[in-house]
């Protein structure tokens, strides 16, 4: 008896096709799995190389030397400005906007509640409102006050020492000394317009991070009487 040859539509032919498809699917799954493993291994290797390079850099890098206070670069200047100023007094005040007059603990005030409108920085020939001037201190300005009895020649020299921005100069009746420099939470009294500590105070406190809002506007506010 001759064997029976399966016809194209027979069940044997279908079974053969399904077997081949299963085999192909199995091969594709293995290939995908191998590719994923290879990608994972490659990623781990790359990360390891980066970590090794970074570790090598950190271990071999030498720390930079700190500049001395007398060096001529900017870091040295900051160190010099940050040194203690003889006769400096510091305080701790809170900030906040209020309406109306404020009774301050310091003369002149160096912080505390103040008017919502700041005083325009500049030179004034008449006393300025405490509440507006304190707002300037909050913005990083230095307020230089002098006794109204200070000789006119000394006042002229004091004006010449004022930086062009973030400073206020004004007379102040009842001042505890000839000249008082005030910043937020810091104050210095000097007796002479040639005192070297005036420049030191400017360097340390003018627009410094000691103020609550350094760099905030010092113009566009209130022009008090007597502004030049």
C-alpha positions in Angstrom: 0.0 0.0 0.0 1.4 3.4 -1.0 1.6 6.2 1.8 -0.9 8.9 1.7 0.5 12.3 0.8 -1.1 15.2 2.8 -3.0 17.7 0.7 -2.3 21.4 1.1 -5.4 21.9 3.3 -4.9 18.8 5.4 -4.6 19.0 9.2 -1.0 17.7 9.0 0.0 20.6 6.9 -1.5 23.1 9.3 0.2 21.4 12.2 3.5 21.7 10.4 3.1 25.5 9.8 2.1 26.0 13.5 5.2 24.2 14.6 7.4 26.4 12.4 5.7 29.6 13.7 6.3 28.5 17.3 9.9 27.8 16.5 10.3 31.3 14.9 8.6 33.0 17.8 10.9 31.2 20.2 13.9 32.2 18.3 12.7 35.9 18.2 12.1 35.9 22.0 15.6 34.6 22.6 17.1 37.2 20.3 15.2 40.0 22.1 16.2 38.7 25.5 19.8 38.5 24.5 19.7 42.1 23.1 18.2 43.4 26.3 20.9 41.6 28.4 23.6 43.1 26.2 22.1 46.6 26.6 21.9 46.2 30.3 25.5 45.0 30.6 26.7 47.8 28.4 24.9 50.4 30.5 26.3 49.1 33.7 29.8 49.0 32.2 29.4 52.6 31.0 28.3 53.8 34.4 31.2 52.0 36.0 33.6 53.7 33.7 32.2 57.1 34.5 32.3 56.5 38.2 35.9 55.3 37.9 36.8 58.5 36.0 35.1 60.8 38.5 36.7 59.0 41.5 40.1 59.3 39.8 39.6 63.1 39.3 38.5 63.6 42.9 41.3 61.7 44.3 44.0 63.3 42.2 42.8 66.9 42.3 44.6 69.2 44.7 42.6 71.6 46.8 43.1 75.2 45.8 44.9 77.4 48.3 42.9 80.0 50.0 44.0 83.6 49.1 45.5 85.6 51.9 43.8 88.8 53.1 46.5 90.8 51.5 46.3 89.3 48.0 45.3 91.5 45.1 42.5 89.4 43.8 38.8 89.7 44.5 38.7 86.9 47.0 41.3 88.7 49.0 39.3 91.9 48.9 36.3 90.0 50.2 38.4 88.6 53.0 39.6 92.0 53.9 36.1 93.4 53.8 34.9 90.6 56.0 37.4 91.3 58.7 36.3 92.8 62.0 36.0 96.6 62.1 37.2 98.2 65.3 34.3 99.8 67.2 31.6 98.1 65.2 28.3 97.3 67.0 25.9 94.7 65.7 22.2 94.1 66.5 19.3 91.7 65.7 16.2 93.3 64.2 13.2 92.0 62.5 11.8 93.4 59.2 8.2 94.3 58.4 6.2 97.1 56.8 4.0 99.4 59.0 2.2 102.7 58.7 3.0 105.7 60.9 5.9 106.6 63.2 8.1 103.9 64.7 10.0 104.1 68.0 13.4 102.5 67.4 15.8 101.0 69.8 18.9 102.4 68.1 19.9 105.9 67.1 19.9 106.1 64.2 17.9 102.9 63.6 19.6 100.0 62.0 16.6 97.8 61.3 13.1 96.9 62.4 9.6 97.8 61.2 9.6 100.5 58.6 7.5 102.3 56.0 6.5 100.4 52.8 8.1 103.1 50.7 11.9 103.3 50.6 13.9 106.5 50.6 15.6 107.4 47.3 19.4 107.0 48.0 21.5 110.1 47.7 22.7 113.1 49.6 20.3 115.1 51.7 20.9 118.4 53.4 18.0 117.9 55.8 17.0 115.1 58.2 15.2 112.2 56.5 12.3 110.0 57.9 13.6 107.1 59.9 10.9 104.8 58.6 11.9 105.3 55.0 15.6 105.2 55.6 15.4 101.9 57.4 13.7 100.5 54.3 16.9 101.5 52.4 18.9 99.5 54.9 16.7 96.5 54.2 17.7 96.8 50.5 21.4 96.9 51.3 22.1 100.6 51.5 24.4 102.3 54.1 23.0 105.3 55.8 25.7 107.9 56.9 24.4 110.4 59.3 26.3 113.4 60.8 25.7 115.8 63.6 24.3 119.1 62.3 27.1 120.9 64.1 29.7 119.2 61.9 31.8 121.9 60.1 30.7 122.6 56.5 34.2 121.7 55.3 33.9 118.2 56.9 30.5 117.7 55.4 31.9 118.5 52.0 34.7 115.9 52.5 32.2 113.4 53.7 30.1 113.8 50.6 33.2 113.2 48.5 33.6 109.8 50.2 30.1 108.6 49.5 29.8 105.8 46.8 27.5 106.7 44.0 24.8 104.0 44.8 23.2 102.4 47.8 24.1 105.1 50.2 22.2 107.8 52.0 23.9 110.9 53.6 21.9 113.2 55.9 22.2 115.3 59.0 20.7 113.7 62.2 19.8 115.8 65.3 20.7 114.1 68.6 23.3 111.9 67.0 25.5 110.1 69.6 28.7 111.0 67.8 30.0 113.3 65.0 29.4 110.7 62.3 27.5 107.4 62.5 27.4 104.8 59.7 24.4 102.4 59.8 23.6 99.3 57.8 21.1 96.6 58.6 21.9 95.4 62.1 25.3 97.1 62.1 26.6 100.5 63.2 29.8 102.4 63.5 30.6 105.8 65.1 33.6 107.8 64.0 34.8 111.3 64.9 36.7 112.2 61.7 35.8 112.2 58.0 39.2 110.8 57.2 38.7 107.7 59.4 39.8 104.6 57.4 37.0 102.6 58.9 34.4 104.5 56.8 35.7 102.8 53.7 35.9 99.5 55.5 32.2 99.8 56.6 31.2 100.5 53.0 33.1 97.5 51.7 31.6 95.2 54.3 28.0 96.3 54.4 27.0 98.1 51.2 24.7 95.8 49.2 25.9 92.9 51.3 24.1 89.7 52.2 23.7 90.9 55.7 20.6 92.9 54.6 17.3 91.1 54.2 16.9 92.2 50.6 20.3 93.2 49.1 20.1 94.6 45.6 16.4 95.7 45.9 15.7 99.2 44.5 17.3 102.2 46.0 15.6 104.6 43.5 12.0 105.1 42.5 10.8 105.7 46.0 10.5 108.8 48.2 12.4 112.0 47.7 12.6 113.6 51.1 13.2 117.3 51.5 16.7 118.5 51.0 17.8 115.9 48.4 20.6 117.2 46.1 
